[in-house]
């Protein structure tokens, strides 16, 4: 099933002009999912040493979800989390879990369809992203009942812009 999703995501990504990614640092990159239901915008992390990347995920006309990427150990991989109305400040693991809409590995997809780990802030933005089971897990999340989402995003995203 994952290989089918990768193939479909790669097909969408290969239509992106190479010039669109030439000089864009990942913290300025904007991505859309296959169906243009969602927009994922990376944001500078402002020196937060434990966060490798920050982003927001906007689905439809809803306020954006907050997202961040941490690196796991053994194996060393980027692991992303999308949250909805998490409490501020010092929070417990249970509180974070309760406000999490999706979490999992986030992969960079290059122009030829190759998969790699997501680059850290300051690196060039990849042509695409793969957030495995994003829509499926969003629907199953406890916080989903509070959301007025008519559609959920596709797992594959393509680079559509670079903000200053």
N, C-alpha and C positions, 0 to 999 in steps of 0.2 A: 504494500500500500504506500509506503514512504517513497519507493522508487517511482511510482506513478505520479505522486505529488511533485517530486523533484523534476520529472520530465515535463509536466505541465507548467511548472513555475519557470523552468529554463526556456520553454517555448515563448512565454510572454517576455522574458528578459532579453532575449536575443534581438528583439525589435528595437531596443534602445540604442540611439546613436552613441558611438564611442566618445564623441566630443562632450556629451553631457556629463561624463565622469572624470574628464581629464584633470581638472584642478580642484575638485571639491573635497574638502576635508570632511570626514564622517560627521563631525558635530554640526555641520551646516547642511547636511543632506536631508531631502524629503523624498519619501517613498509612497506609492499607492499600491493597494492590493489589486489582484486581477480584475475584480468587478468594480473597482473604484468606489467601494463601500467605505474604505478606511484610508486614512493618511497617517503615516508614521514619520515623525520629525525628530531627528536627533538634536540634542541640546548640549551645550557645554556643561561639564560637571563642576566647574568652578573649584577645582582643587580637592574635591572629596576623594581622598586616597583609596577608600574602600570601593568606590563605584568606578568601573571602567568606562561606562557610557551611560548617558541619561537620554531619555526620549519621552515623547508623548504620543499617544495613539488616539486619534479622533475618529469616531465611528458615527456617521450620519451627522445630525445636528446636535448630538449630545455633547456635554462638556468633555474635554479630553481626559483620558486615563493617564495616570503617571506610570512611567516605566523606567527601569534601570537594569544595568548589566553588571553582574559580579563574576569573578572567575572562580571556578571550583578547582579543587586539587584532586589528583589521582582519579580520573585523568584531568589534565589542565584544559578546561574548556570554559567558554563564556556561557553563563546561565542568566536568562532574562526573567524579569517578573513585571507583570502589568497589574496595577492596583487601582482600586476605586474607593475614594474617601477613607484612606487610612488615617488613623490618629497621628498627630504631630508629636515630635519629641521621642523620648525613650519608650519604645513599645516592645511588647513581648512577642515571641514567635507565634503564639496563638492569635494575637491581634493582627499580625501581618497576614497570617493564613486566612483569617476571616475576611479581609478586604482584598485578597488576591483574586484576580479574574483569570489570569493565565500565568504559568511559569514553565520554563523548559529551555532547552538549548536554542540558541539563535545562530544561524549559519549565514555566512556571506556566500553569495553566488556570483561567479565572475561571468564575463561576456561569453565564454565558451560552455558554460553550464557546470564548471567545476565548483565544488563545495569546499569551504575552508572555515576557519574560525572567524568570528567577527573581529575586525581590527579595533584597537583602542583609539581613543580620541587623538586627533592630530594626524592620523593615517588617512590615505585616500579612501573615499567612499566606494564600497563595492557596487556593482551593477544591480544587484538584487539581494534580497534577504529571504530566508526561509525560517518561519516560526512554526515548528511542527505542531499540528493539532490545535492551532489557535482558536478557530471558531468552535470546534467541538468542546474544548475545555472551558471556553467562555460560557457556553450554554449550561454546562454542568456546575459552574461555580456558585457558591452560596449567595454571593452578592448579585448574581445575575437577575434574581427575582425583582430586585429594586430598579433594574434598568429598563428603560422603554426602547430597547433596541428592536428595530424591525428586521434587520439583517445583521449577520456577523461576518467579519472579514474572512477572506481566503488566507491560506497559509503562506503564499508566495507574494512578495512585494517587489516592485521595480522602481529604480531610481527615476524620479520625475523632475527634480529640481535641486538647486544649490542656493541656499540663502546666504546673504553676506554676514 
